[in-house]
Amino acid sequence: MTYEGLREFAGTWGLVFLVILFLGAVAYALWPSNKDKFEHASRLPLEEDDGELRS
């Protein structure tokens, strides 16, 4: 396989792969069953902490 062939393959199918990956991430973020998990995570910085460091 030549460099030009590899570049064309990566350009075409790489774009398809990244678009599918992006759509999967958006679908995961907007999936109704994940709403409670993301709402809880959005409130974590505002919750009171007891001052102890956790590892």
Summary of the structure (lengths in Angstrom):
residues: 55
radius of gyration: 20.5
end to end distance: 49.5
largest distance: 60.9
contacts: 81
relative contact order: 0.07
helix: 78%
strand: 0%
